[in-house]
């Protein structure tokens, strides 16, 4: 269970307070600039201009604590370099395939680990990934026409974007396949029930097929007592229902995944 909520905060054209000197502060200013924000190095000015975020990177620890307290009291969310105990938010390691952004965080536990994971993923994700996202965005109207029902549309995309699918995002040429896929795509997957009998309470013991079904479910039905760690692997917007031990799952449209205890 994480104690952080990952979010992407739009700051283009917005002031962001960045305090401190040295390379860490300079890196924070570059980070703000790359996202289109305007770094402000005076607290009062930042507050007056409506800043909502602040980075504090003083060399002196006491200065960091004092300025962090002042900023937080003014209602800003604060990040203090190398002081996770003083942070309202942490800075992830960012893999940029604009408009696709992957943010890898460790809650301040190890920036080095986050960076190492990013570098490993950099080598696997094709440069065309951003173009695939843009092409899919431009095709929204055609997608709605092809599959008017949101559930059918989601299942068709899940199938196409899956490993080996027509639009597999790890394949360099997928961005060029959107139009041919739309023109020749078969009907969406029919409504189905996928039953999972849990081998253990550890979500890592799910098979790859089980994990994929759980992540794609439109409706999640589970027996009382199924561990929350496994339930949390389902989409947050999937409908939920609890049933008794051995009870038959209720009828529902779309992909229904049933979690049963052994």
Backbone bond lengths (Angstrom), bond angles and torsions (degrees), N, CA, C in turn:
res aa  C-N    CA-C-N  psi(-1)  N-CA   C-N-CA  omega(-1)  CA-C   N-CA-C  phi
1 X - - - 1.464 - - 1.523 109.06 -
2 X 1.326 116.34 127.35 1.456 120.40 -179.80 1.524 110.58 -90.40
3 X 1.339 116.09 153.33 1.460 119.84 175.68 1.521 111.53 -104.75
4 X 1.344 115.75 13.42 1.462 121.10 179.62 1.521 109.77 -125.22
5 X 1.334 115.57 148.42 1.463 121.82 175.78 1.522 108.13 -108.57
6 X 1.342 118.60 108.46 1.475 120.37 -178.99 1.527 110.77 -67.89
7 X 1.318 116.41 127.63 1.456 122.56 179.85 1.523 109.46 -139.07
8 X 1.330 116.65 155.37 1.455 121.58 170.89 1.527 106.81 -108.44
9 X 1.319 116.86 117.27 1.462 122.46 -173.49 1.529 109.03 -102.45
10 X 1.328 117.40 118.82 1.465 121.20 -179.54 1.531 109.91 -79.12
11 X 1.334 116.39 123.55 1.466 120.47 -178.43 1.525 111.95 -125.30
12 X 1.326 118.46 8.14 1.463 120.39 -179.00 1.529 110.25 -56.65
13 X 1.342 115.82 125.05 1.447 121.44 179.87 1.514 114.75 77.52
14 X 1.350 117.45 3.14 1.453 121.31 -176.39 1.530 111.02 -105.71
15 X 1.354 117.37 148.64 1.461 120.32 176.06 1.525 111.09 -75.76
16 X 1.314 116.61 142.01 1.460 123.26 175.39 1.524 107.35 -133.99
17 X 1.308 117.51 126.43 1.462 120.92 179.83 1.529 109.30 -74.95
18 X 1.328 116.35 126.85 1.474 122.01 175.90 1.521 107.11 -130.87
19 X 1.320 116.89 114.10 1.458 122.08 -176.60 1.514 110.95 -113.85
20 X 1.345 116.24 144.26 1.449 120.92 175.52 1.509 112.69 121.22
21 X 1.314 114.50 171.54 1.459 121.65 177.87 1.521 108.51 -129.45
22 X 1.306 116.45 171.22 1.452 119.89 -179.04 1.510 112.69 92.94
23 X 1.323 115.63 -179.30 1.456 121.18 -173.02 1.524 112.93 -66.76
24 X 1.331 117.57 -36.48 1.468 118.87 -179.26 1.515 111.10 -63.37
25 X 1.332 116.70 -45.32 1.463 120.24 178.05 1.522 110.75 -64.67
26 X 1.334 116.85 -39.79 1.465 120.38 178.64 1.521 110.64 -62.52
27 X 1.341 116.49 -39.08 1.465 120.16 178.62 1.525 111.20 -64.56
28 X 1.338 116.62 -37.90 1.465 119.72 177.79 1.528 110.77 -65.54
29 X 1.341 116.87 -38.27 1.463 119.98 178.75 1.533 110.54 -65.85
30 X 1.329 116.48 -38.72 1.467 119.38 177.27 1.527 110.14 -64.71
31 X 1.324 116.15 -40.24 1.468 121.09 -179.88 1.523 110.33 -60.73
32 X 1.332 116.25 -45.29 1.460 121.21 179.01 1.527 110.41 -63.94
33 X 1.335 116.33 -43.82 1.466 120.26 -179.05 1.507 113.05 -63.79
34 X 1.312 117.71 -39.24 1.461 120.80 -179.81 1.521 111.86 -64.84
35 X 1.326 116.81 -27.18 1.469 120.49 178.32 1.515 111.81 -91.35
36 X 1.338 116.93 6.96 1.453 120.54 176.52 1.507 115.22 86.04
37 X 1.349 117.27 7.00 1.456 120.36 179.85 1.518 111.82 -84.54
38 X 1.338 115.75 170.07 1.460 122.15 -179.58 1.528 108.75 -116.92
39 X 1.331 116.93 110.90 1.455 121.57 -178.24 1.526 110.44 -71.88
40 X 1.324 116.15 130.64 1.469 123.27 178.65 1.521 107.40 -120.38
41 X 1.338 117.56 129.42 1.464 119.71 -174.45 1.526 114.14 -105.38
42 X 1.344 117.06 14.17 1.461 121.69 176.17 1.533 108.15 -124.41
43 X 1.338 116.35 125.54 1.461 120.31 -174.97 1.524 112.41 -58.30
44 X 1.323 116.88 -51.69 1.462 119.70 -176.55 1.523 111.91 -60.38
45 X 1.334 116.54 -39.46 1.459 119.84 178.82 1.523 110.90 -64.55
46 X 1.321 115.69 -43.72 1.461 119.31 179.61 1.511 112.54 -61.60
47 X 1.348 115.94 -42.44 1.457 120.08 179.00 1.524 110.64 -64.80
48 X 1.333 115.99 -43.80 1.470 120.15 -179.27 1.513 111.65 -63.30
49 X 1.326 117.77 -31.84 1.461 121.24 -178.42 1.526 112.78 -87.07
50 X 1.318 117.42 0.14 1.455 120.80 174.52 1.514 114.97 88.74
51 X 1.335 117.54 25.24 1.471 119.98 178.39 1.528 110.39 -61.31
52 X 1.323 116.13 143.11 1.461 121.33 179.48 1.525 112.40 -114.20
53 X 1.344 116.24 -17.01 1.454 121.69 -179.33 1.521 109.91 -124.20
54 X 1.339 115.84 152.05 1.461 119.96 178.16 1.518 109.97 -145.77
55 X 1.329 115.21 140.04 1.458 122.66 172.98 1.526 108.09 -114.82
56 X 1.314 116.66 130.81 1.453 121.60 179.52 1.525 107.95 -119.49
57 X 1.335 116.13 122.62 1.469 119.95 -175.90 1.527 110.81 -139.04
58 X 1.335 116.64 44.00 1.459 120.50 175.72 1.528 109.69 -68.66
59 X 1.304 115.85 152.82 1.466 120.32 174.76 1.524 110.18 -73.14
60 X 1.327 116.62 -37.70 1.467 121.75 -178.18 1.532 110.52 -81.82
61 X 1.327 116.44 127.18 1.465 121.37 -176.75 1.520 111.85 -64.27
62 X 1.320 117.34 -37.87 1.462 120.57 -179.41 1.525 111.14 -64.80
63 X 1.339 116.49 -39.29 1.466 120.16 177.29 1.525 110.51 -62.89
64 X 1.325 115.76 -39.77 1.470 119.70 178.41 1.519 110.81 -60.84
65 X 1.328 117.24 -47.30 1.457 121.01 -177.99 1.521 111.46 -63.97
66 X 1.333 116.22 -41.52 1.459 119.50 -178.80 1.522 111.51 -65.63
67 X 1.337 117.43 -48.81 1.462 120.10 -177.75 1.526 111.46 -68.92
68 X 1.335 116.80 -35.53 1.462 119.16 177.52 1.519 110.48 -62.05
69 X 1.350 117.28 -41.02 1.455 120.96 178.38 1.517 112.27 -64.40
70 X 1.340 116.36 -41.85 1.467 120.92 179.50 1.525 110.83 -63.22
71 X 1.325 116.62 -45.28 1.464 121.06 -178.60 1.523 111.62 -66.74
72 X 1.312 115.67 -41.63 1.474 118.85 -178.89 1.524 110.46 -67.18
73 X 1.319 116.75 -37.47 1.464 120.12 178.12 1.526 111.52 -64.21
74 X 1.352 116.22 -26.52 1.466 120.74 178.64 1.523 111.87 -85.18
75 X 1.342 117.34 -0.03 1.460 120.68 175.27 1.509 115.49 96.96
76 X 1.348 118.14 7.42 1.455 120.54 179.70 1.526 110.34 -87.85
77 X 1.312 115.93 150.68 1.457 121.85 170.10 1.518 107.64 -85.45
78 X 1.327 116.36 133.96 1.458 120.89 -168.39 1.521 111.91 -121.69
79 X 1.330 114.84 138.82 1.462 122.09 169.82 1.520 107.89 -118.86
80 X 1.330 116.98 126.65 1.464 122.04 177.82 1.517 107.79 -113.52
81 X 1.325 116.81 122.17 1.461 122.03 -175.81 1.520 111.19 -56.90
82 X 1.330 115.53 129.22 1.468 123.43 175.72 1.524 113.70 61.18
83 X 1.335 117.14 20.96 1.467 120.74 177.28 1.532 109.09 -134.11
84 X 1.328 117.71 73.32 1.470 119.81 -178.30 1.520 113.19 -57.52
85 X 1.340 117.45 -25.31 1.457 120.18 179.44 1.528 112.40 -69.31
86 X 1.348 116.71 -18.45 1.454 121.29 179.53 1.530 112.63 -104.55
87 X 1.323 117.13 6.38 1.471 121.34 -173.52 1.520 112.66 -97.82
88 X 1.334 115.46 133.06 1.462 120.90 167.61 1.526 110.30 -84.53
89 X 1.326 116.65 -24.28 1.458 121.91 176.55 1.526 107.81 -147.50
90 X 1.303 115.77 155.85 1.460 121.48 177.82 1.521 109.18 -114.07
91 X 1.323 116.02 162.33 1.463 121.78 -177.84 1.527 108.71 -101.36
92 X 1.325 117.81 118.04 1.462 119.93 -178.80 1.521 111.48 -79.58
93 X 1.319 114.91 167.66 1.459 120.35 168.20 1.527 106.25 -84.20
94 X 1.327 116.84 127.49 1.466 121.09 -168.48 1.525 111.59 -108.27
95 X 1.327 115.03 127.72 1.458 121.58 173.23 1.530 106.11 -104.47
96 X 1.320 116.24 116.35 1.460 122.05 -171.28 1.523 111.76 -103.47
97 X 1.332 115.46 112.81 1.460 122.88 168.79 1.531 106.27 -129.04
98 X 1.310 115.70 56.58 1.465 122.07 -170.85 1.535 112.19 -43.83
99 X 1.342 115.59 133.99 1.460 128.75 4.58 1.518 115.31 -82.84
100 X 1.329 118.02 7.72 1.458 120.66 176.88 1.529 108.71 -85.27
101 X 1.310 116.20 124.25 1.458 121.86 176.49 1.520 108.55 -124.24
102 X 1.322 116.44 128.68 1.447 120.91 173.10 1.518 107.59 -108.99
103 X 1.316 116.97 122.22 1.454 121.99 -179.80 1.523 108.32 -110.49
104 X 1.319 116.66 121.20 1.456 121.96 -176.52 1.519 108.33 -112.25
105 X 1.307 116.69 116.03 1.451 120.66 -177.35 1.519 111.83 -125.76
106 X 1.309 115.25 158.11 1.466 121.44 176.65 1.527 110.56 -125.81
107 X 1.333 116.94 17.88 1.454 120.09 -178.68 1.511 113.25 64.99
108 X 1.338 116.18 24.62 1.460 120.12 -178.95 1.512 113.86 87.44
109 X 1.353 117.43 -0.34 1.462 119.60 -176.73 1.523 112.15 -70.29
110 X 1.336 117.65 -41.49 1.462 120.03 -178.22 1.520 110.18 -159.87
111 X 1.338 115.80 103.05 1.465 119.97 176.07 1.519 110.58 -64.93
112 X 1.337 116.79 -31.30 1.462 120.77 178.84 1.509 112.55 -63.59
113 X 1.324 116.97 -40.21 1.464 120.69 178.27 1.522 110.26 -65.60
114 X 1.336 117.20 -42.98 1.458 120.10 178.60 1.521 110.70 -60.63
115 X 1.324 116.81 -41.57 1.466 120.80 179.36 1.523 110.93 -64.98
116 X 1.332 117.04 -42.74 1.465 120.34 -179.46 1.522 111.14 -61.69
117 X 1.329 116.62 -41.06 1.460 120.07 178.18 1.522 110.98 -65.42
118 X 1.326 116.23 -40.69 1.469 119.41 178.70 1.523 110.92 -60.75
119 X 1.326 116.82 -44.60 1.465 119.74 -178.52 1.522 111.70 -63.94
120 X 1.336 116.71 -35.96 1.471 119.40 177.43 1.522 110.27 -66.46
121 X 1.336 116.44 -41.32 1.467 119.97 -179.84 1.517 112.00 -71.19
122 X 1.328 117.40 -32.12 1.467 121.51 177.76 1.519 110.98 -53.51
123 X 1.322 115.57 -40.12 1.458 120.38 -176.69 1.520 112.68 -72.69
124 X 1.332 117.38 -18.36 1.459 120.65 -175.99 1.525 113.68 -99.12
125 X 1.321 116.95 -28.25 1.459 119.47 -174.89 1.522 110.48 -89.84
126 X 1.322 118.49 122.13 1.466 121.09 -176.32 1.521 112.42 -66.62
127 X 1.316 115.68 152.57 1.463 120.88 178.76 1.520 111.66 -62.99
128 X 1.328 117.40 -22.55 1.470 121.65 -177.69 1.524 113.32 -81.13
129 X 1.323 117.79 1.47 1.468 120.59 -176.63 1.528 111.44 -59.80
130 X 1.328 116.91 -40.82 1.457 120.11 178.36 1.518 111.82 -63.57
131 X 1.324 116.52 -38.69 1.466 120.23 179.67 1.526 110.37 -66.74
132 X 1.331 117.19 -35.01 1.464 120.30 176.32 1.529 109.83 -62.49
133 X 1.334 116.93 -43.23 1.465 120.39 179.25 1.526 110.77 -62.51
134 X 1.324 116.79 -43.20 1.463 120.15 179.99 1.525 111.57 -65.07
135 X 1.329 116.20 -39.82 1.465 120.21 179.68 1.523 110.90 -64.74
136 X 1.329 116.34 -41.27 1.465 119.93 177.18 1.527 111.03 -65.43
137 X 1.328 116.47 -36.82 1.467 119.87 177.67 1.527 110.98 -62.80
138 X 1.316 116.24 -44.08 1.461 120.41 179.90 1.526 112.25 -68.29
139 X 1.331 116.04 -21.40 1.469 120.57 -177.31 1.527 112.76 -93.36
140 X 1.338 117.64 9.57 1.464 119.66 -176.86 1.525 112.98 -56.28
141 X 1.322 116.09 -43.50 1.459 118.92 179.81 1.519 111.73 -61.06
142 X 1.320 117.04 -43.96 1.457 121.06 179.80 1.529 110.93 -66.84
143 X 1.333 116.04 -35.89 1.461 119.41 177.68 1.524 110.98 -63.34
144 X 1.330 116.35 -42.39 1.470 119.97 179.80 1.527 111.09 -67.28
145 X 1.331 115.75 -34.16 1.459 118.89 178.28 1.522 110.69 -69.36
146 X 1.330 114.93 -42.23 1.472 120.12 -177.94 1.523 111.31 -69.07
147 X 1.345 116.98 -40.47 1.463 122.02 179.35 1.530 108.54 -130.98
148 X 1.317 118.91 87.37 1.473 121.33 -177.21 1.523 112.72 -61.02
149 X 1.316 117.07 -33.63 1.460 120.63 -179.14 1.528 109.83 -78.12
150 X 1.334 117.44 129.51 1.470 121.48 -176.03 1.523 111.81 -61.59
151 X 1.332 117.16 -39.03 1.456 119.68 179.85 1.524 111.82 -65.40
152 X 1.318 116.97 -43.70 1.468 120.92 177.90 1.525 110.19 -62.80
153 X 1.328 115.86 -41.05 1.465 120.21 -179.55 1.527 110.27 -62.68
154 X 1.326 116.46 -44.05 1.460 120.91 -179.67 1.534 111.34 -63.53
155 X 1.339 116.48 -41.60 1.459 119.13 -178.73 1.523 110.92 -68.81
156 X 1.330 117.34 -37.76 1.460 120.23 177.54 1.527 110.93 -63.12
157 X 1.330 116.27 -42.53 1.464 119.73 177.76 1.524 111.53 -66.78
158 X 1.332 116.75 -40.92 1.470 119.67 178.13 1.523 110.87 -57.10
159 X 1.333 115.14 -43.18 1.469 119.35 -179.28 1.528 111.21 -66.99
160 X 1.326 116.96 -43.64 1.463 120.55 -177.74 1.519 111.94 -68.62
161 X 1.333 117.07 -35.66 1.456 120.97 -176.90 1.519 113.36 -88.48
162 X 1.322 116.87 -3.46 1.461 120.30 179.00 1.528 111.88 -71.80
163 X 1.305 114.91 168.73 1.464 120.15 -179.43 1.531 110.60 -57.42
164 X 1.333 116.00 123.74 1.450 120.86 -178.79 1.513 113.97 81.44
165 X 1.339 117.40 0.26 1.458 121.36 -179.15 1.517 112.34 -74.90
166 X 1.324 115.33 174.40 1.466 120.37 -176.49 1.521 112.08 -61.41
167 X 1.338 117.09 -27.60 1.464 121.21 -177.68 1.528 111.07 -122.23
168 X 1.307 116.60 32.97 1.472 121.61 179.81 1.533 109.60 -46.83
169 X 1.344 119.01 114.93 1.470 120.57 -174.76 1.522 114.67 -66.66
170 X 1.321 117.81 -13.63 1.464 119.91 177.82 1.522 112.54 -89.87
171 X 1.340 116.88 2.08 1.455 120.95 176.67 1.526 108.98 -99.99
172 X 1.304 117.39 130.33 1.463 123.00 -173.58 1.530 112.57 -58.98
173 X 1.319 117.43 -33.83 1.467 120.53 -172.97 1.519 114.47 -89.46
174 X 1.328 118.72 2.35 1.468 120.12 -172.98 1.520 113.04 -62.31
175 X 1.329 117.72 -30.83 1.464 119.91 -179.28 1.521 111.56 -62.08
176 X 1.337 117.15 -26.07 1.461 120.90 -179.81 1.530 112.58 -87.90
177 X 1.340 116.59 -0.90 1.463 120.23 -173.79 1.519 113.79 -103.88
178 X 1.334 117.73 -0.85 1.460 119.65 -174.96 1.523 111.46 -64.25
179 X 1.333 117.71 -50.33 1.464 120.40 -178.66 1.525 112.00 -63.00
180 X 1.364 119.37 -47.86 1.470 118.81 176.53 1.526 112.38 -59.23
181 X 1.324 116.89 -36.97 1.470 120.08 178.91 1.523 110.69 -64.90
182 X 1.322 117.37 -44.77 1.463 120.49 179.10 1.522 111.63 -62.93
183 X 1.331 115.56 -36.36 1.464 119.55 -177.69 1.518 112.09 -72.02
184 X 1.340 116.32 -30.86 1.459 117.91 -173.89 1.505 115.29 -119.41
185 X 1.352 117.90 6.77 1.460 120.43 -175.84 1.513 111.42 -62.29
186 X 1.303 114.62 137.83 1.462 119.46 174.20 1.521 108.75 -74.78
187 X 1.307 116.32 172.78 1.464 119.97 178.58 1.515 110.81 -60.42
188 X 1.309 116.24 158.73 1.449 120.73 -178.89 1.521 110.50 -67.18
189 X 1.321 114.41 162.84 1.458 119.42 -179.43 1.524 110.06 -60.57
190 X 1.308 117.84 139.36 1.463 119.76 -178.86 1.524 110.87 -69.13
191 X 1.341 115.30 164.13 1.450 119.19 173.83 1.516 108.57 -57.79
192 X 1.319 116.51 143.30 1.452 119.09 -175.99 1.514 109.94 -154.79
193 X 1.330 115.28 157.99 1.460 122.04 174.38 1.517 107.54 -116.75
194 X 1.327 115.65 126.62 1.469 121.91 -179.68 1.525 106.82 -118.43
195 X 1.317 115.89 115.80 1.462 120.46 -176.54 1.525 110.70 -100.16
196 X 1.324 115.47 132.96 1.459 121.61 178.76 1.526 108.53 -119.58
197 X 1.313 116.85 119.06 1.465 121.06 172.61 1.528 106.67 -98.42
198 X 1.300 114.68 116.95 1.451 120.29 -171.22 1.530 111.62 -72.31
199 X 1.331 114.36 131.48 1.455 119.92 177.50 1.520 111.16 -82.21
200 X 1.327 116.70 -23.89 1.456 121.54 -179.93 1.519 108.61 -161.91
201 X 1.320 116.09 179.86 1.464 120.92 177.86 1.520 112.19 -89.51
202 X 1.327 117.51 3.51 1.464 122.55 -178.16 1.522 109.62 -94.10
203 X 1.341 118.70 118.57 1.466 120.07 -179.70 1.520 113.27 -62.03
204 X 1.327 118.05 -22.33 1.459 120.36 178.53 1.528 112.51 -71.30
205 X 1.329 116.59 -11.53 1.470 119.93 177.11 1.521 112.56 -86.65
206 X 1.344 117.87 -3.57 1.455 119.99 174.07 1.521 110.02 -65.17
207 X 1.319 117.17 141.66 1.457 119.47 174.61 1.524 108.94 -71.74
208 X 1.330 116.92 165.02 1.457 120.63 179.35 1.524 110.32 -60.25
209 X 1.332 116.67 -41.61 1.477 120.40 179.91 1.527 110.60 -64.71
210 X 1.331 117.30 -40.85 1.460 120.56 178.63 1.522 111.35 -65.02
211 X 1.327 116.67 -43.09 1.460 120.98 -179.12 1.532 111.04 -63.79
212 X 1.339 116.54 -39.66 1.461 120.06 178.68 1.520 111.01 -65.49
213 X 1.327 116.81 -44.01 1.460 119.98 179.21 1.522 110.44 -62.31
214 X 1.319 117.18 -42.52 1.458 121.70 -179.74 1.522 110.65 -62.51
215 X 1.326 116.38 -40.01 1.457 120.56 -179.98 1.522 113.79 -73.22
216 X 1.341 117.39 -17.38 1.470 121.44 -178.38 1.521 113.26 -104.10
217 X 1.324 117.57 -4.62 1.465 121.06 -171.82 1.521 112.47 -61.37
218 X 1.338 115.52 136.76 1.459 121.20 170.70 1.530 110.39 -83.18
219 X 1.338 114.94 -32.67 1.466 121.07 -179.97 1.528 107.65 -134.04
220 X 1.327 116.59 131.41 1.456 122.05 177.46 1.523 108.58 -112.47
221 X 1.328 115.38 119.00 1.461 121.80 177.89 1.519 107.14 -115.15
222 X 1.328 116.77 129.10 1.460 117.63 -177.43 1.526 111.10 -141.36
223 X 1.321 114.55 147.47 1.454 120.09 175.29 1.524 109.65 -70.30
224 X 1.308 115.73 148.97 1.455 120.73 178.18 1.530 108.92 -62.05
225 X 1.315 116.37 130.37 1.456 120.40 -178.88 1.508 114.38 107.30
226 X 1.333 117.43 -8.82 1.466 120.10 175.50 1.533 108.25 -64.67
227 X 1.328 118.65 130.04 1.470 121.00 -175.71 1.522 112.73 -59.02
228 X 1.330 115.27 141.06 1.462 121.08 179.54 1.526 111.23 -60.94
229 X 1.337 117.44 -31.38 1.461 120.24 -178.78 1.518 111.67 -61.91
230 X 1.326 117.19 -30.07 1.467 121.10 177.82 1.528 109.99 -82.95
231 X 1.315 117.27 -42.58 1.462 120.83 178.42 1.524 110.55 -58.62
232 X 1.329 116.80 -35.90 1.471 121.32 -178.01 1.527 112.83 -67.59
233 X 1.320 118.43 -11.92 1.460 120.78 177.01 1.523 112.29 -76.66
234 X 1.325 117.30 -11.92 1.467 120.90 178.00 1.523 109.65 -80.14
235 X 1.333 116.71 161.45 1.455 121.17 175.05 1.522 109.98 -58.46
236 X 1.333 116.29 140.41 1.461 120.06 -178.77 1.524 111.77 -63.58
237 X 1.353 117.06 -28.21 1.464 119.63 -177.06 1.524 113.07 -94.25
238 X 1.337 117.58 6.61 1.463 119.87 176.35 1.537 109.11 -71.76
239 X 1.335 116.07 137.65 1.460 119.97 176.51 1.529 108.76 -64.79
240 X 1.338 117.09 147.93 1.465 121.58 -176.74 1.524 110.72 -122.60
241 X 1.336 115.40 147.65 1.458 120.81 174.90 1.528 108.28 -151.62
242 X 1.314 116.39 142.20 1.466 121.71 178.90 1.522 108.34 -108.70
243 X 1.329 116.31 135.65 1.461 121.35 178.49 1.528 108.92 -126.30
244 X 1.330 115.13 163.03 1.447 120.62 177.63 1.521 111.78 -77.64
245 X 1.309 116.18 165.91 1.461 121.96 -179.18 1.522 110.08 -58.68
246 X 1.344 116.32 120.72 1.450 121.75 178.42 1.510 115.04 80.57
247 X 1.325 117.01 -2.43 1.465 120.55 -179.32 1.523 110.45 -70.79
248 X 1.335 116.62 147.59 1.463 122.12 179.95 1.529 109.20 -76.48
249 X 1.322 115.54 137.29 1.463 120.64 -179.52 1.522 110.04 -67.50
250 X 1.334 118.49 141.87 1.473 121.19 178.39 1.520 111.02 -69.48
251 X 1.329 115.80 153.72 1.459 120.56 177.03 1.529 109.94 -66.77
252 X 1.318 115.22 139.16 1.463 120.59 178.00 1.522 108.04 -157.91
253 X 1.329 116.97 148.55 1.468 120.00 179.08 1.517 111.58 -74.82
254 X 1.315 115.28 155.58 1.459 119.89 176.20 1.514 112.66 87.36
255 X 1.315 115.74 -163.63 1.461 121.89 179.62 1.522 108.83 -84.60
256 X 1.320 116.08 115.44 1.459 121.94 179.31 1.526 108.05 -104.59
257 X 1.326 116.87 121.72 1.459 121.27 176.06 1.511 108.43 -106.41
258 X 1.325 116.04 127.41 1.465 122.56 -178.74 1.519 108.61 -110.49
259 X 1.304 116.37 121.85 1.464 122.08 178.25 1.530 108.58 -100.28
260 X 1.339 115.55 121.26 1.460 119.41 179.72 1.523 110.36 -122.07
261 X 1.305 115.31 145.61 1.459 121.29 176.00 1.523 108.79 -78.74
262 X 1.315 117.30 151.85 1.453 120.07 177.85 1.527 109.95 -83.17
